[in-house]
Amino acid sequence: MRRGEKAVYIIMGIMVVAVMVKNALTQSSSVEDRTIPYYTDAPEPLQRAALDIIRREDCRQCHSLWTVKNIMNSVPAPILDGMGSLHDEQWFYGYLSSNNPQSILRSRLKKEFQMPSYAALSESDRRTLAQYLASLKVKSWYLAETRKAEQQKLTGIEEPSQ
């Protein structure tokens, strides 16, 4: 190896190490936890009961829950993750009990993908689902980022910092 080649390799090595150190310092100084933003505060028995109903009623045919967004596996209806940050238990119970859910929340989906009525489910099952859906939360940092991006997308104006 020539003398000039050695110098180039040494300089490249120093640059790679410098970038790695910079990335390590930048990541460790982050105060906020930027892990998966969705969570539930439901107790384990409620989670099991609700997931059994979701499985039995085949809700995942249209909805996604606890999944990483993947364009190849898209579902026609809204993703359920984080819904409890948007609505409370009473709202979910009324929605699930309605004979016409579209009267509560309009849908632009094709008829076959629109939310069916679950008024025929037992009151106990509807309450279990309402409690569980209300427990599906999203971390505040993600909700704030989503609202900010939506504001900018809709108006073209960035939301002022708070």
C-alpha positions as CSV (number, residue, x, y, z in Angstrom):
1,M,0.0,0.0,0.0
2,R,1.3,3.4,-0.9
3,R,1.8,6.2,1.6
4,G,-1.0,8.3,0.1
5,E,-3.5,5.4,0.3
6,K,-2.7,4.9,4.0
7,A,-3.4,8.5,4.7
8,V,-6.8,8.3,2.9
9,Y,-7.8,5.2,4.8
10,I,-6.8,6.8,8.1
11,I,-8.8,9.9,7.4
12,M,-11.8,7.9,6.3
13,G,-11.5,5.8,9.6
14,I,-11.4,9.0,11.7
15,M,-14.4,10.4,9.9
16,V,-16.4,7.1,10.4
17,V,-15.5,7.0,14.1
18,A,-16.4,10.7,14.5
19,V,-19.9,10.2,12.9
20,M,-20.5,7.1,15.1
21,V,-19.6,9.1,18.3
22,K,-21.8,12.0,17.2
23,N,-24.7,9.7,16.6
24,A,-24.2,8.0,19.9
25,L,-24.1,11.3,21.8
26,T,-27.2,12.7,20.0
27,Q,-29.3,9.6,20.7
28,S,-28.3,9.4,24.4
29,S,-29.2,13.0,25.0
30,S,-32.8,12.6,23.8
31,V,-35.0,13.2,26.8
32,E,-38.3,11.9,25.3
33,D,-39.0,8.2,24.8
34,R,-39.7,7.8,21.1
35,T,-40.6,4.2,21.2
36,I,-43.9,2.8,19.9
37,P,-46.4,5.6,20.7
38,Y,-49.5,3.4,21.3
39,Y,-50.4,1.7,24.6
40,T,-53.4,0.5,26.6
41,D,-54.1,1.1,30.3
42,A,-56.6,-1.7,30.4
43,P,-56.1,-4.5,33.0
44,E,-55.2,-7.9,31.6
45,P,-58.6,-9.6,32.0
46,L,-60.3,-6.7,30.1
47,Q,-57.7,-7.0,27.3
48,R,-58.3,-10.7,27.0
49,A,-62.1,-10.4,27.0
50,A,-62.1,-7.6,24.4
51,L,-59.6,-9.3,22.1
52,D,-61.8,-12.5,22.3
53,I,-64.8,-10.4,21.1
54,I,-62.7,-8.7,18.4
55,R,-61.6,-12.1,17.2
56,R,-65.1,-13.6,17.4
57,E,-66.7,-10.7,15.5
58,D,-63.8,-10.7,13.0
59,C,-63.1,-7.0,13.5
60,R,-59.6,-7.4,12.0
61,Q,-61.1,-8.0,8.6
62,C,-61.5,-4.2,8.4
63,H,-59.5,-2.8,11.4
64,S,-55.9,-3.1,12.4
65,L,-54.8,-3.2,16.0
66,W,-51.2,-3.4,17.5
67,T,-49.7,-3.5,14.1
68,V,-46.9,-1.7,12.3
69,K,-48.2,0.3,9.4
70,N,-47.5,-1.6,6.2
71,I,-48.9,-0.4,2.9
72,M,-48.9,-4.0,1.6
73,N,-51.3,-5.1,4.5
74,S,-53.6,-2.1,4.5
75,V,-57.0,-2.4,6.0
76,P,-60.0,-0.4,4.8
77,A,-61.3,1.0,8.1
78,P,-59.5,3.1,10.7
79,I,-56.6,1.6,12.7
80,L,-57.8,1.2,16.3
81,D,-54.5,2.1,18.0
82,G,-54.8,5.3,19.9
83,M,-58.6,5.6,19.5
84,G,-59.0,6.1,23.2
85,S,-57.2,9.4,22.9
86,L,-59.9,10.6,20.6
87,H,-63.1,9.3,22.3
88,D,-64.2,8.2,25.7
89,E,-65.9,5.0,26.9
90,Q,-69.4,6.6,26.8
91,W,-68.9,7.6,23.1
92,F,-67.7,4.1,22.2
93,Y,-70.6,2.5,23.9
94,G,-73.1,4.7,22.1
95,Y,-71.4,4.1,18.8
96,L,-71.3,0.3,19.3
97,S,-75.0,0.4,20.5
98,S,-76.3,2.4,17.6
99,N,-78.5,0.8,15.0
100,N,-76.8,3.1,12.4
101,P,-73.2,3.9,13.4
102,Q,-72.9,6.2,10.3
103,S,-75.3,8.6,12.0
104,I,-72.7,9.1,14.7
105,L,-69.6,9.0,12.6
106,R,-70.0,9.5,8.9
107,S,-68.0,7.2,6.7
108,R,-66.6,7.7,3.2
109,L,-65.8,4.0,2.9
110,K,-67.6,1.7,0.4
111,K,-70.8,0.3,1.8
112,E,-69.2,-3.2,2.4
113,F,-66.5,-1.6,4.6
114,Q,-68.7,0.7,6.6
115,M,-69.1,0.0,10.3
116,P,-71.9,-2.5,10.9
117,S,-74.3,-2.1,13.9
118,Y,-73.3,-4.1,17.0
119,A,-76.5,-3.2,18.8
120,A,-77.4,-7.0,18.7
121,L,-74.3,-7.8,20.8
122,S,-75.0,-8.3,24.5
123,E,-74.7,-5.2,26.6
124,S,-71.8,-6.8,28.5
125,D,-69.9,-7.3,25.2
126,R,-70.5,-3.8,24.1
127,R,-69.4,-2.4,27.5
128,T,-66.3,-4.5,27.4
129,L,-65.4,-3.3,23.9
130,A,-66.2,0.3,24.8
131,Q,-63.9,0.1,27.9
132,Y,-61.1,-1.5,25.9
133,L,-61.3,0.9,22.9
134,A,-61.3,3.8,25.4
135,S,-58.1,2.4,26.9
136,L,-56.2,2.4,23.6
137,K,-54.1,5.6,24.0
138,V,-51.4,7.3,22.1
139,K,-48.4,9.1,23.8
140,S,-48.8,12.8,24.0
141,W,-45.6,13.6,22.0
142,Y,-47.0,11.5,19.0
143,L,-50.4,13.1,19.3
144,A,-48.9,16.6,19.3
145,E,-46.7,15.8,16.3
146,T,-49.7,14.3,14.4
147,R,-51.9,17.4,15.1
148,K,-49.1,19.7,14.1
149,A,-48.5,17.8,10.8
150,E,-52.3,17.7,10.1
151,Q,-52.5,21.5,10.7
152,Q,-49.7,22.2,8.3
153,K,-51.1,19.8,5.7
154,L,-54.6,21.3,5.9
155,T,-53.7,25.0,6.0
156,G,-50.1,25.2,4.9
157,I,-49.3,27.1,8.1
158,E,-47.2,25.6,10.8
159,E,-48.8,25.6,14.2
160,P,-47.0,27.9,16.6
161,S,-44.8,26.3,19.2
162,Q,-46.3,26.1,22.7
